[in-house]
Amino acid sequence: MIIRAFAVSLALAVAFLAGTLVPSAETQTGKRHFLRVDYMKIPEGQALRYRELETDLWKPVHQLRVAKGHITSWSLYGHHFPGGAGGAKDYQYVTVTEFPSLQSMDELHYAELFREVHGEDYDTTVTEQTVESRTLTHTDIWALIDNVAMDTVR
């Protein structure tokens, strides 16, 4: 079972890398998009605290990031029916941030945007609250190769 999981992971990684190396692999709109998927493990009994921190503190910052064109979208997902290898033990939530380019992943602007949204400095208190609310177990970066959406169906 471990060998199979490793083989599947390896195949996905190779497929991802191969896809990012193909310059002609663009969406129907001609734009590449990239996703950063962050997997969060929440301390026992702290799910509500974590969700409130994401929605009340960070969501408005991400909304401003979208408005300024720094990101295309931001989403918070909860593991509804955990299963498989590890299941809910590994993570309970993921945040998915869509970027219009790889370069934009490096341009976070958190301090400036946090101050603009909340009228206060992004300081160690905010960092501590965020870190205490969850453990970032791992991050995946995905490149959009192709898609079908409401605006692409003809």
Sine and cosine of phi, psi and omega as CSV:
sin_phi,cos_phi,sin_psi,cos_psi,sin_omega,cos_omega
0.00,0.00,-0.66,0.75,0.02,-1.00
-0.90,0.43,-0.64,0.76,0.00,-1.00
-0.90,0.43,-0.66,0.75,0.01,-1.00
-0.90,0.44,-0.69,0.72,0.02,-1.00
-0.88,0.47,-0.65,0.76,0.04,-1.00
-0.90,0.43,-0.68,0.73,-0.01,-1.00
-0.89,0.45,-0.67,0.74,0.02,-1.00
-0.90,0.43,-0.71,0.71,0.03,-1.00
-0.87,0.49,-0.69,0.72,0.00,-1.00
-0.90,0.45,-0.68,0.73,0.01,-1.00
-0.89,0.46,-0.66,0.75,0.04,-1.00
-0.90,0.44,-0.67,0.74,0.01,-1.00
-0.89,0.45,-0.69,0.72,0.01,-1.00
-0.90,0.44,-0.69,0.73,0.01,-1.00
-0.89,0.47,-0.66,0.75,0.02,-1.00
-0.89,0.46,-0.76,0.66,-0.02,-1.00
-0.89,0.46,-0.67,0.74,0.02,-1.00
-0.88,0.47,-0.66,0.76,0.01,-1.00
-0.90,0.43,-0.59,0.81,-0.02,-1.00
-0.97,0.24,-0.31,0.95,-0.02,-1.00
-1.00,0.05,-0.21,0.98,-0.04,-1.00
-1.00,0.00,0.96,-0.29,-0.08,-1.00
-0.91,0.42,-0.43,0.90,-0.03,-1.00
-0.99,0.10,-0.07,1.00,-0.02,-1.00
-0.99,0.17,1.00,0.07,0.01,-1.00
-0.83,-0.55,0.29,-0.96,0.04,-1.00
-0.96,0.26,0.07,-1.00,0.01,-1.00
-0.89,0.46,-0.43,0.90,0.01,-1.00
-1.00,0.09,-0.10,1.00,0.01,-1.00
1.00,0.10,0.06,1.00,-0.02,-1.00
-0.95,-0.31,0.61,-0.80,0.12,-0.99
-1.00,-0.05,0.59,-0.80,0.10,-0.99
-0.77,-0.63,0.50,-0.87,-0.04,-1.00
-0.77,-0.63,0.65,-0.76,0.03,-1.00
-0.94,-0.35,0.67,-0.74,0.20,-0.98
-0.94,-0.35,0.88,-0.47,-0.01,-1.00
-0.94,-0.35,0.90,-0.43,0.01,-1.00
-0.97,-0.26,0.81,-0.59,-0.04,-1.00
-0.99,-0.15,0.82,-0.58,-0.11,-0.99
-0.91,-0.43,0.78,-0.62,0.14,-0.99
-0.98,-0.18,0.79,-0.62,-0.09,-1.00
-0.96,-0.27,0.71,-0.70,0.06,-1.00
-0.86,0.51,0.54,-0.84,0.00,-1.00
-0.76,0.64,0.78,-0.63,0.06,-1.00
0.98,0.20,0.13,0.99,-0.08,-1.00
-0.93,-0.36,0.22,0.98,-0.07,-1.00
-0.88,0.48,-0.69,0.72,-0.01,-1.00
-0.90,0.44,-0.68,0.73,0.03,-1.00
-0.86,0.51,-0.70,0.72,0.01,-1.00
-0.89,0.46,-0.75,0.66,-0.02,-1.00
-0.88,0.48,-0.65,0.76,0.02,-1.00
-0.90,0.43,-0.64,0.77,0.03,-1.00
-0.89,0.46,-0.71,0.71,0.02,-1.00
-0.90,0.44,-0.71,0.70,-0.09,-1.00
-0.98,0.20,-0.65,0.76,-0.07,-1.00
-0.99,0.12,-0.61,0.79,-0.10,-0.99
-0.99,-0.11,-0.75,0.67,-0.15,-0.99
-1.00,-0.06,-0.55,0.84,-0.02,-1.00
-0.83,0.55,-0.71,0.71,0.04,-1.00
-0.87,0.49,-0.54,0.84,0.06,-1.00
-0.92,0.40,-0.68,0.73,0.01,-1.00
-0.92,0.39,-0.56,0.83,0.07,-1.00
-0.88,0.48,-0.65,0.76,0.04,-1.00
-0.93,0.37,-0.60,0.80,0.06,-1.00
-0.86,0.50,-0.66,0.76,0.04,-1.00
-0.91,0.41,-0.74,0.68,-0.03,-1.00
-0.86,0.52,-0.57,0.82,-0.01,-1.00
-1.00,0.06,-0.05,1.00,0.03,-1.00
0.99,0.16,0.19,0.98,0.02,-1.00
-0.95,0.32,-0.57,0.82,0.06,-1.00
-0.71,-0.71,0.30,-0.95,0.02,-1.00
-1.00,-0.02,-0.60,0.80,0.02,-1.00
-0.29,-0.96,0.26,-0.96,0.10,-0.99
-0.60,-0.80,0.69,-0.73,-0.01,-1.00
-0.63,-0.78,0.50,-0.87,0.10,-0.99
-0.89,-0.45,0.83,-0.56,0.02,-1.00
-0.88,-0.47,0.62,-0.78,0.11,-0.99
-0.96,-0.29,0.59,-0.81,0.04,-1.00
-0.95,0.32,0.97,-0.24,-0.11,-0.99
-0.98,0.18,-0.71,0.70,0.01,-1.00
-0.79,-0.62,0.97,0.25,-0.05,-1.00
-0.89,0.45,0.64,-0.77,0.02,-1.00
-0.23,-0.97,-0.12,-0.99,0.00,-1.00
0.98,0.22,-0.22,-0.98,-0.04,-1.00
-0.90,0.45,0.92,-0.40,0.03,-1.00
1.00,-0.01,-0.67,0.74,0.02,-1.00
0.78,0.62,-0.68,-0.73,-0.07,-1.00
-0.93,0.37,-0.21,0.98,0.02,-1.00
-0.92,0.38,-0.54,0.84,-0.06,-1.00
-0.98,0.20,-0.70,0.71,-0.01,-1.00
-0.28,-0.96,0.43,-0.90,0.05,-1.00
-0.89,-0.46,-0.37,0.93,-0.04,-1.00
-0.70,-0.72,0.45,-0.89,0.19,-0.98
-0.74,-0.67,0.57,-0.82,0.21,-0.98
-0.95,-0.31,0.66,-0.75,-0.02,-1.00
-0.84,-0.54,0.88,-0.47,0.02,-1.00
-0.91,-0.42,0.81,-0.59,0.01,-1.00
-0.98,-0.18,0.78,-0.62,-0.02,-1.00
-0.92,-0.39,0.57,-0.82,0.03,-1.00
-0.97,0.23,-0.24,0.97,0.01,-1.00
-0.34,-0.94,0.27,-0.96,0.08,-1.00
-0.91,0.42,-0.61,0.79,-0.01,-1.00
-0.87,0.49,-0.60,0.80,-0.04,-1.00
-0.92,0.39,-0.30,0.95,0.06,-1.00
-0.92,0.40,-0.43,0.90,0.00,-1.00
-1.00,0.05,-0.19,0.98,-0.09,-1.00
-0.97,-0.25,0.98,0.18,-0.12,-0.99
-0.99,0.12,-0.68,0.74,0.04,-1.00
0.85,0.53,0.47,0.88,-0.10,-1.00
-0.86,0.52,-0.73,0.69,-0.06,-1.00
-0.87,0.50,-0.75,0.66,-0.01,-1.00
-0.89,0.46,-0.72,0.69,-0.04,-1.00
-0.94,0.34,-0.62,0.78,0.02,-1.00
-0.87,0.49,-0.69,0.72,0.02,-1.00
-0.90,0.44,-0.65,0.76,0.00,-1.00
-0.91,0.42,-0.62,0.78,-0.03,-1.00
-0.98,0.19,-0.75,0.67,-0.15,-0.99
-0.98,-0.20,-0.12,0.99,0.02,-1.00
0.94,0.34,0.32,0.95,0.02,-1.00
-0.58,-0.81,0.25,-0.97,-0.03,-1.00
-0.97,0.26,0.57,-0.82,0.15,-0.99
-0.98,0.19,0.96,-0.28,-0.13,-0.99
-0.83,-0.56,-0.17,-0.99,-0.06,-1.00
-0.91,0.42,-0.45,0.89,0.03,-1.00
-0.89,0.45,-0.71,0.70,0.02,-1.00
-0.90,0.44,-0.70,0.72,0.03,-1.00
-0.87,0.50,-0.72,0.69,-0.01,-1.00
-0.89,0.46,-0.70,0.71,0.03,-1.00
-0.85,0.52,-0.70,0.71,-0.02,-1.00
-0.91,0.42,-0.74,0.67,-0.03,-1.00
-0.90,0.43,-0.64,0.77,-0.01,-1.00
-0.93,0.36,-0.43,0.90,-0.08,-1.00
-0.98,0.19,-0.32,0.95,-0.04,-1.00
-0.28,-0.96,0.28,-0.96,0.15,-0.99
-0.90,-0.43,0.84,-0.55,0.08,-1.00
-0.97,0.25,0.95,-0.30,-0.08,-1.00
-0.99,0.17,-0.63,0.78,0.07,-1.00
-0.19,-0.98,0.22,-0.98,-0.03,-1.00
-0.75,-0.66,0.66,-0.75,0.12,-0.99
-0.90,-0.44,0.58,-0.81,0.13,-0.99
-0.90,-0.43,0.81,-0.58,-0.03,-1.00
-0.87,-0.48,0.59,-0.81,0.10,-0.99
-0.93,-0.36,0.76,-0.65,0.04,-1.00
-0.96,0.28,0.83,-0.56,0.01,-1.00
-0.99,-0.11,-0.72,0.69,0.01,-1.00
-0.34,-0.94,0.32,-0.95,0.02,-1.00
-0.34,-0.94,0.25,-0.97,0.16,-0.99
-0.78,-0.63,0.80,-0.60,0.01,-1.00
-0.61,-0.79,0.09,-1.00,-0.04,-1.00
-0.79,0.61,-0.64,0.77,-0.05,-1.00
-0.99,0.14,-0.10,1.00,0.00,-1.00
-0.95,-0.32,-0.14,0.99,0.00,-1.00
-0.99,0.16,0.79,-0.61,-0.02,-1.00
-0.82,-0.57,0.00,0.00,0.00,0.00
